[in-house]
Amino acid sequence: MSDLRIALVAEGPTDYVLIEAALKAVLGPKTFVLNQLQPEATNPSFGNGWGGVLKWCVATAERSVGSLDDDLLLKDFDLLILHLDTDVAHQGYANCGPSVVAMAATWPGLPCSQPCPPVTPTSTALQFVLEGWLKPAVLGTKTVVCIPAQSTGTWLAAAVLPPTHALLHQMECNPYVEDALSRLPKLERIKKTPREYRAKANTVSQQWAQVKALCGQAVHFESAVQAALR
């Protein structure tokens, strides 16, 4: 059996590392190749961060009017993952510059955060925003929207920290978990770099059950991946 071909549109390189680790746990013995479409090193014009994801969506909307399953540049993938961290719901379009503000009149508004807990109303609102960036294109049956709360770094914290650690309390409502990881005492500290995240990636895969127990958005991601590949 050939490897699954999975495409990823994400905010940054550390998100790639953690989403790949999550996929290894979700897919089990299935092998896959994860292709990062955004940010893409040979075409850096969109930039990193959630603004880069937004600009990728706008570029896709300019060439596609239907399901992403049928997009000429995407149709050969078995799965397309679109990633935004939930903390984007606290942002505004002005953070991406005046050119984005000029386009935003037809998009769902930001910020769109809702009271937390639970985090689900905010993640649902943020997915609605992302879908607005894509119009007239629409999500396909092979598209998974990955919205970790409040960031993929939360999944890392859930995997590596002891169950009683203070950072794990209502962690999906805390936008500072990832930053706090980089400021822990030296033996626990994990800086937000691809190198340090790769060093802990296997732990995320191995402790995925613990991540799901603490992070409802991880459960949602796993279910969405499994449904898209049926």
N, C-alpha and C positions, 0 to 999 in steps of 0.2 A: 504494500500500500504506500502511495506517495505521501510526502509531507503535506499537511494542510498549508495553504498559502493565506496568511493573515496580514491585513494592512492596518496600520495604526496612524491615526492623526492625534497628536498629543501636545501638551504644553511644552514639554522639555525632555531632555535625555534621561533624567532620573525617573521620570514617569514611565519611560520605555522599560527601564530595568525592572521596576516593580510590577508593571502590568504583565511583562513577560514571565516573571516569577509566579504571579497569580495564575496565568494561563497554564503553566506547567502543572500546577495543582489541580486546576479545573479539568484539564484534558487528560490527565493521567498518562496512560501508555501511548496515546496518540502523539505523533511527532509533528512539529510545525516549523515554519519559517516566518518570523515576524518582520515585516517590511515597514520601516518608518517613513511615511509619506510627508509628515510634518512634525517637528522641524526637519528639513532635509538639507544635509550639509552642502550639496552641490547647487542648491537653489535657496539661498538664505533670505530672499527678498521679503518673505512674510514675517520673519523674525520669530523669536521664541515667545513663550507665555500664551495666555488665553487670547491675546490679540492676534497671534499667529494662527491659532485655530480659527478665529473669526474670519481672517483674511482667506484662509484655505476654503472655508465654507462659501464665502462670497465668490471666489474664483470658480468653485464647482457649480454654483448656481448660475453663473454666466454661460456655462456650456450645457447644462443639464436641466430638463424640464419635467422629468418623471422620476421613477424610482432609481435610487442609487445602484440597485442591482443591475440596471441597464446602462449605466454610465460607461462610456468606451474605455476610460482609464481605470475603472474599478471592477468591471464585470468578471475578470478572470480570477479574482480573489474569492476564496471560500468564506471569508469573514472580513468585515470592515469594522474597526473599533474607533469611535469618536470619543475623545476624552476631554473632559473639563473638570477641574476641581470645584467642589461646592463653594469654596470661598470666593469664586468669581461672582457669586450672587451678591456680594457686598460691594462690587466694583461699579464704576460708571464708564460710559463710552468715552468720556473726555480723557480717561487714562490712556486711550489708544491714539490720541491725536485728533486734530481738527478734521482730517479727511474722513475718519470713521464717524465722527459726530455728524458730519454732513449727510452720511448715508443712513444714519440710525433712525430717521423719522419713520421709516416703514417697518422697523423691527420692534419686537417686544422690548419693553423697557428694562433698564438696569439702573440701580440695583433692584433685585427681586427677592431678597432674603425674607424668610418668614420666621416667626418665633420657633425656637428650638430648645428642648426636644418637643416633638420628634423632628428629625431632619428631612423626612420624606416630602413635606410640602415645599421646602426650598429646592430639593433636587428635582422635583417635578416641574417647578417653575423655571429652573435653569435649563432643563431639557427643552421646554417650550421656547425659550429664548434661542437656543442653538438651532432648533428646527426653523425658527424665523429667519436666521441667517442663511439657511440653505434654500429657501423658497426662490423659484418654483420647484426645485428638486425636493424629493421627500425621502425619508428613511426607507430602506429596502428590507426585505425579509432576512438578508444576511448582514444587516447593520446592527451593531450593539453600541448603545450610548453608555459610556463608563463615567460615572460621576461619584468618585470617592468623597467621603465627608471627613474632615473638611479638605483633605488632600490625600494623594497616594501615600504621603509620609505617615498618615494615620495608620494605614495598613502595616507599614514597617514597624511602627511603635507597638502595635498590637501583637506583632509576631515576636519581637525581641525583648520586650520588657516583662518583668514578673507580673503575675495577675493582680497583685495588690498595689502596684505602682500608682502614685497619685495622678500621673498623666493619663491613665486609662479611664478615669472617671468622666462619664458623659463625653467621651473623646470626639464623637462625631459632631458635637456642637462647639468644639473648641478649635478656632482657626489657627492657633499658635502651637499645636502639637509638633509639627515638623520643625519649626524654629526651636522649640524647647529641646528637641532631641540633640541639637547641635550645641546646647549649653549645659547638658547634664555633666556630672562628674566624669573624669577622664575615662574610666573603665566602661561607662555606659554611653558615652558621647558618640554620636554619629553625625558627621558633617554632611551637608547636602551637596555631595559630589557624586558623579557616576561611579568613581572608583570605590568610595566607601559604601555606596548603595549596592554595588555588585558584590562586595564582600559579604553582604548580609542577605543577598537574594535567595540563596538556598534555604535560609531560615524562614523566609516568607512562604516559600513553597511547602516546606515541611510542617510549618505551624499554621497552615491555611485554615484548619478547623477552628483554631483559637482566634484567628482574625475574623472569621465569620461570626463567632460567638459574641464578639465585641462590636462588630461593624455591620450593620444591616445593609449598607450599600455594597459590601463585598458579597453578601448573599444575593442581592439583586443582580450584580454583575455575573456571578456564576450561573444563575438561572437564565439570564439573557443569552449568554454564550451557548449554553446547552440547547436552548430553544432554537437559536439561529442555525445550529449545525444538525438539527434533526432531519 
